[in-house]
């Protein structure tokens, strides 16, 4: 039985889906499954479907430079098909710079609230930067490596903390031993599950599922979801 401390918000669920869809579209393009125009349309559609939520997360970023470059990227990408070659190349460099700045800060900051919002920002700009570089004819290997670094920082620094408690109670024949595991995210949201250890032991608790439930309203599940596409 899982008992989250707070139910995942619609915004958090949408953000994971949007990030996955945008990165997946770029991945399909590089694998030959989509044309560049088809990938562009999918990425633009994904971003537009939750633009209000994306910008709301970006507005919480404490670092003004990242907040500004991420907001500009999300707004400007809607017109990417209209860019001149020079404008497109400048946009590709600017969005790449935004990702590298966010990655640098993620490696340096320890405040988990700051890490959380930087995690949202880097995955708002990430697929935009990949798309811009692809349309400009630029290499994307270094950018993908930076995105992996940023998301690994989010996973490491924001991983929910889990505790285990074993309780023994009298039983009709012999004592009943149960364990309870509770995972708590930095923002206080938690999820718990329990099982019987003896007699008649039940299957192990899915700790990864508890971590995901506890961290549902943070950028941790976003990072976890997009890393396989990078």
Backbone torsions as a table, in degrees:
resi	resn	phi	psi	omega
1	UNK	NA	123.9	179.7
2	UNK	-103.6	133.7	-177.6
3	UNK	-127.9	84.0	-179.2
4	UNK	-62.2	145.5	177.5
5	UNK	-68.7	-28.6	176.4
6	UNK	-151.7	138.2	-177.9
7	UNK	-68.4	144.4	177.7
8	UNK	-59.2	138.1	179.2
9	UNK	-79.2	158.3	177.2
10	UNK	-61.1	-38.2	-179.9
11	UNK	-59.3	-45.1	-177.8
12	UNK	-63.7	-43.2	-179.7
13	UNK	-64.1	-44.4	179.5
14	UNK	-62.5	-37.9	-176.4
15	UNK	-66.3	-41.1	176.7
16	UNK	-61.9	-45.9	-178.6
17	UNK	-64.2	-40.9	179.9
18	UNK	-64.4	-47.8	-179.3
19	UNK	-61.2	-44.9	179.5
20	UNK	-61.4	-43.5	-178.3
21	UNK	-64.8	-40.6	-178.1
22	UNK	-68.1	-47.6	178.8
23	UNK	-65.8	-37.6	-179.7
24	UNK	-64.1	-36.3	178.4
25	UNK	-63.2	-42.4	178.3
26	UNK	-66.3	-40.2	179.3
27	UNK	-62.0	-41.8	178.5
28	UNK	-64.1	-37.8	177.6
29	UNK	-61.6	-47.2	-178.2
30	UNK	-67.3	-25.6	179.2
31	UNK	-87.4	-2.5	179.1
32	UNK	88.6	7.6	-178.7
33	UNK	-85.2	-16.3	178.1
34	UNK	-137.4	149.4	170.4
35	UNK	-75.9	166.5	178.9
36	UNK	-61.7	-38.5	179.1
37	UNK	-68.1	-38.1	178.0
38	UNK	-66.1	-41.9	177.8
39	UNK	-64.4	-40.9	177.7
40	UNK	-57.7	-47.3	-178.6
41	UNK	-63.1	-41.4	-179.9
42	UNK	-65.2	-40.7	-179.9
43	UNK	-67.3	-44.1	179.0
44	UNK	-62.9	-40.3	179.5
45	UNK	-64.9	-42.8	179.5
46	UNK	-61.6	-46.9	-178.8
47	UNK	-65.1	-43.6	-177.5
48	UNK	-65.4	-28.7	-177.4
49	UNK	-67.2	-20.9	-179.2
50	UNK	-140.3	34.0	-176.1
51	UNK	-60.0	-39.0	-179.6
52	UNK	-61.0	-45.6	179.8
53	UNK	-66.7	-39.8	180.0
54	UNK	-62.4	-47.6	-179.4
55	UNK	-66.4	-32.7	177.9
56	UNK	-64.2	-40.6	176.2
57	UNK	-66.4	-43.8	-179.0
58	UNK	-60.7	-37.6	-178.0
59	UNK	-65.1	-14.6	179.3
60	UNK	-89.8	-7.3	-179.1
61	UNK	-66.1	128.0	-175.3
62	UNK	-72.0	-33.0	-177.3
63	UNK	-79.6	115.9	-173.0
64	UNK	-59.9	-39.4	-176.4
65	UNK	-65.5	-42.7	177.5
66	UNK	-68.3	-42.2	178.9
67	UNK	-57.8	-43.4	-177.5
68	UNK	-69.3	-47.7	-176.1
69	UNK	-69.4	-33.5	178.7
70	UNK	-70.4	-43.2	178.3
71	UNK	-62.3	-43.8	179.8
72	UNK	-62.4	-40.8	-179.8
73	UNK	-61.8	-44.6	-178.3
74	UNK	-65.3	-37.2	179.8
75	UNK	-74.1	-45.9	-173.6
76	UNK	-71.9	-29.0	-173.1
77	UNK	-61.8	-24.2	179.8
78	UNK	-58.8	-25.8	-177.9
79	UNK	-105.2	19.3	-172.7
80	UNK	-60.5	-28.7	179.6
81	UNK	-71.4	-17.7	-177.7
82	UNK	-93.8	-7.3	-176.3
83	UNK	-66.4	140.9	169.1
84	UNK	-72.1	163.6	178.4
85	UNK	-55.2	-40.8	179.4
86	UNK	-66.2	-42.2	179.0
87	UNK	-64.7	-40.8	179.8
88	UNK	-62.9	-43.9	179.5
89	UNK	-65.0	-39.8	177.9
90	UNK	-65.0	-39.9	178.6
91	UNK	-64.3	-41.0	179.0
92	UNK	-62.3	-43.2	179.4
93	UNK	-68.3	-40.4	-178.9
94	UNK	-64.6	-44.4	-179.3
95	UNK	-69.5	-35.2	174.8
96	UNK	-62.8	-43.5	177.6
97	UNK	-61.4	-35.3	178.1
98	UNK	-64.6	-42.4	178.7
99	UNK	-65.8	-44.0	-177.9
100	UNK	-66.9	-34.7	176.9
101	UNK	-66.1	-45.2	179.1
102	UNK	-61.7	-41.0	178.5
103	UNK	-62.6	-42.8	179.0
104	UNK	-60.7	-43.9	179.5
105	UNK	-67.8	-37.8	178.5
106	UNK	-62.0	-32.3	178.3
107	UNK	-76.3	-18.0	-173.6
108	UNK	-104.6	-33.2	-173.6
109	UNK	-82.5	151.8	178.2
110	UNK	-115.0	-19.0	179.5
111	UNK	-66.5	121.7	-172.9
112	UNK	-70.9	-28.6	175.3
113	UNK	-64.5	-40.8	177.9
114	UNK	-66.5	-41.5	177.6
115	UNK	-60.7	-42.5	-179.0
116	UNK	-57.5	-51.7	-176.3
117	UNK	-70.9	-34.1	173.9
118	UNK	-64.4	-34.8	177.1
119	UNK	-62.8	-42.2	175.4
120	UNK	-63.2	-45.0	-176.1
121	UNK	-63.4	-44.6	-175.3
122	UNK	-65.5	-30.6	179.4
123	UNK	-90.1	-4.3	166.7
124	UNK	-80.7	-42.8	-176.8
125	UNK	-83.0	-28.6	-174.3
126	UNK	-50.7	-58.0	-179.2
127	UNK	-66.3	-28.2	176.9
128	UNK	-66.6	-44.8	179.1
129	UNK	-64.0	-41.9	177.6
130	UNK	-60.9	-44.0	179.4
131	UNK	-63.7	-45.7	-178.0
132	UNK	-61.9	-43.0	-180.0
133	UNK	-66.2	-38.9	178.9
134	UNK	-64.3	-44.1	-179.7
135	UNK	-68.2	-29.7	179.2
136	UNK	-83.4	-7.7	-178.6
137	UNK	81.6	18.8	179.8
138	UNK	-88.6	155.9	174.4
139	UNK	-70.0	147.6	-178.7
140	UNK	-118.0	1.8	-175.5
141	UNK	-61.7	-44.9	-179.3
142	UNK	-66.0	-37.7	178.3
143	UNK	-65.3	-43.5	179.2
144	UNK	-63.0	-38.7	177.0
145	UNK	-62.7	-40.2	178.7
146	UNK	-66.1	-40.0	178.0
147	UNK	-65.2	-37.9	176.1
148	UNK	-63.5	-42.8	178.7
149	UNK	-60.4	-45.2	-178.9
150	UNK	-62.9	-44.7	-177.6
151	UNK	-71.8	-32.4	174.3
152	UNK	-66.0	-35.3	175.8
153	UNK	-62.9	-42.2	178.2
154	UNK	-62.0	-46.1	-179.0
155	UNK	-61.8	-42.4	-177.2
156	UNK	-70.7	-46.3	-172.9
157	UNK	-79.5	-21.0	-175.1
158	UNK	-114.8	10.9	-179.0
159	UNK	-61.2	128.7	178.1
160	UNK	-58.7	147.4	179.1
161	UNK	-93.1	130.6	-177.3
162	UNK	-115.0	139.2	177.5
163	UNK	-123.2	150.5	-177.8
164	UNK	-122.6	134.9	178.1
165	UNK	-130.1	132.8	178.5
166	UNK	-109.7	130.0	-177.9
167	UNK	-122.5	133.0	176.5
168	UNK	-113.8	127.9	-179.3
169	UNK	-128.4	152.5	178.1
170	UNK	-61.7	142.7	175.9
171	UNK	-123.1	170.6	-178.6
172	UNK	-63.5	-31.1	-179.7
173	UNK	-116.8	-48.8	179.7
174	UNK	-144.5	164.3	-176.6
175	UNK	-58.5	147.7	175.5
176	UNK	-100.7	123.9	-179.3
177	UNK	-111.5	125.5	179.4
178	UNK	-125.6	152.4	172.6
179	UNK	-119.8	146.9	175.7
180	UNK	-127.8	132.1	176.4
181	UNK	-116.4	130.5	178.5
182	UNK	-124.0	127.6	177.1
183	UNK	-112.6	134.9	-175.5
184	UNK	-128.1	129.9	176.7
185	UNK	-84.1	169.5	-175.4
186	UNK	-61.7	-28.7	-177.1
187	UNK	-85.2	6.2	177.1
188	UNK	94.8	-12.2	177.3
189	UNK	-68.1	138.0	-177.5
190	UNK	-137.0	161.9	175.7
191	UNK	-141.6	139.7	-177.0
192	UNK	-130.7	154.9	173.3
193	UNK	-150.6	154.7	178.7
194	UNK	-139.0	160.7	178.1
195	UNK	-152.2	159.6	175.7
196	UNK	-84.9	131.5	176.9
197	UNK	-90.9	-41.7	176.8
198	UNK	-158.9	152.6	-10.9
199	UNK	-73.5	173.4	179.4
200	UNK	52.2	66.2	-175.8
201	UNK	-58.0	140.9	178.3
202	UNK	-94.3	165.6	-178.8
203	UNK	-58.6	152.1	179.5
204	UNK	-58.3	153.8	177.7
205	UNK	-74.6	139.2	177.7
206	UNK	-83.4	93.7	-175.7
207	UNK	-68.1	-36.6	178.9
208	UNK	-60.7	-38.0	178.6
209	UNK	-65.6	-38.9	177.7
210	UNK	-65.2	-42.4	178.4
211	UNK	-60.5	-43.0	-179.3
212	UNK	-64.4	-40.0	178.9
213	UNK	-67.0	-41.5	-179.1
214	UNK	-66.3	-37.9	-174.5
215	UNK	-95.6	13.9	-171.9
216	UNK	-58.4	-30.0	-177.7
217	UNK	-95.9	19.5	-179.8
218	UNK	-122.3	177.6	178.1
219	UNK	-82.4	-1.2	-179.8
220	UNK	-60.8	-49.1	179.1
221	UNK	-67.7	-25.3	175.3
222	UNK	-64.4	-49.8	178.9
223	UNK	-58.8	-42.6	-179.1
224	UNK	-64.4	-36.0	-177.6
225	UNK	-74.9	-34.7	-173.2
226	UNK	-90.7	-21.7	-177.4
227	UNK	-54.8	-42.6	179.8
228	UNK	-61.1	-20.4	-179.9
229	UNK	-86.8	-5.3	-177.7
230	UNK	-104.5	NA	NA
